[in-house]
Amino acid sequence: MARVDVSQYQTFGDITGRLDDIVAQVRDKDVSLERSLDLFDEAIALGSKAVSLVDATDFSPEEEARLAEDQASEAADEKDAQADASEAGEPAGDGD
């Protein structure tokens, strides 16, 4: 299996656009199994590239503070929802 070159995809937008194309191609009933497997390999390589982009992201102190605030807010909202469910006699869950 040859390594798939995904170097031309430099942003998440590029990667997600290509992944959307891959999904559309794989759903086509006229695509051979071999081509589908090649597309699958490319999708895996694109996923790895996306993970690399995340790992390489450097956030400014302001961005890190905003992310921390967002996470704290989400955690507080979940805690409030669990408390409300508990008061109503409902089992606490993950909202599914």
C-alpha positions as CSV (number, residue, x, y, z in Angstrom):
1,M,0.0,0.0,0.0
2,A,1.5,3.3,-1.1
3,R,1.5,6.2,1.3
4,V,-1.2,8.8,0.4
5,D,0.1,12.4,-0.2
6,V,-2.1,14.8,1.6
7,S,0.4,17.7,1.7
8,Q,-1.7,19.9,-0.5
9,Y,-4.4,20.1,2.3
10,Q,-3.2,22.8,4.7
11,T,-6.4,23.8,6.5
12,F,-9.3,22.1,8.2
13,G,-11.5,23.6,5.4
14,D,-9.4,21.9,2.8
15,I,-9.5,18.6,4.7
16,T,-13.2,18.6,5.4
17,G,-13.9,19.6,1.8
18,R,-11.9,16.7,0.5
19,L,-13.5,14.3,3.0
20,D,-16.9,15.4,1.8
21,D,-15.8,14.6,-1.7
22,I,-14.6,11.2,-0.6
23,V,-17.9,10.4,1.1
24,A,-19.9,11.4,-2.0
25,Q,-17.7,9.1,-4.2
26,V,-17.9,6.1,-1.8
27,R,-21.7,6.4,-1.8
28,D,-21.8,6.1,-5.5
29,K,-22.8,2.6,-6.4
30,D,-20.6,2.6,-9.5
31,V,-17.4,2.9,-7.5
32,S,-15.4,-0.3,-7.3
33,L,-14.3,-1.9,-4.0
34,E,-10.7,-1.2,-4.9
35,R,-11.4,2.5,-5.5
36,S,-13.4,2.7,-2.3
37,L,-10.5,1.2,-0.3
38,D,-8.1,3.7,-1.9
39,L,-10.5,6.5,-0.8
40,F,-10.6,5.0,2.7
41,D,-6.8,5.1,2.9
42,E,-6.9,8.8,1.8
43,A,-9.5,9.6,4.4
44,I,-7.4,8.0,7.1
45,A,-4.4,10.1,6.0
46,L,-6.5,13.2,6.0
47,G,-7.7,12.4,9.5
48,S,-4.1,12.0,10.6
49,K,-3.2,15.3,9.0
50,A,-6.1,17.0,10.8
51,V,-4.8,15.6,14.2
52,S,-1.4,17.0,13.3
53,L,-2.9,20.4,12.7
54,V,-4.6,20.3,16.0
55,D,-1.4,19.2,17.8
56,A,0.6,22.0,16.1
57,T,-1.9,24.8,16.9
58,D,-0.5,27.5,19.1
59,F,-3.2,29.5,20.8
60,S,-2.6,33.1,22.0
61,P,-3.1,33.7,25.7
62,E,-6.4,35.4,24.8
63,E,-7.6,32.4,22.8
64,E,-6.6,30.0,25.6
65,A,-8.5,32.1,28.2
66,R,-11.6,32.1,26.0
67,L,-11.4,28.3,25.5
68,A,-11.0,27.8,29.2
69,E,-14.1,30.1,29.8
70,D,-16.1,28.2,27.3
71,Q,-15.2,24.9,28.9
72,A,-16.0,26.1,32.3
73,S,-19.3,27.5,31.1
74,E,-20.2,24.1,29.5
75,A,-19.3,22.3,32.7
76,A,-21.4,24.6,34.8
77,D,-24.4,24.2,32.4
78,E,-24.1,20.4,32.6
79,K,-23.9,20.5,36.4
80,D,-27.0,22.7,36.5
81,A,-28.9,20.3,34.2
82,Q,-27.9,17.4,36.4
83,A,-29.1,19.2,39.5
84,D,-32.4,20.1,37.8
85,A,-32.9,16.5,36.8
86,S,-32.1,15.3,40.3
87,E,-34.6,17.7,41.8
88,A,-37.2,16.5,39.4
89,G,-36.6,12.9,40.4
90,E,-35.1,12.0,37.0
91,P,-32.0,9.9,36.8
92,A,-28.9,11.9,36.1
93,G,-27.5,11.1,32.7
94,D,-25.5,12.4,29.8
95,G,-28.5,13.9,28.0
96,D,-28.9,11.2,25.4
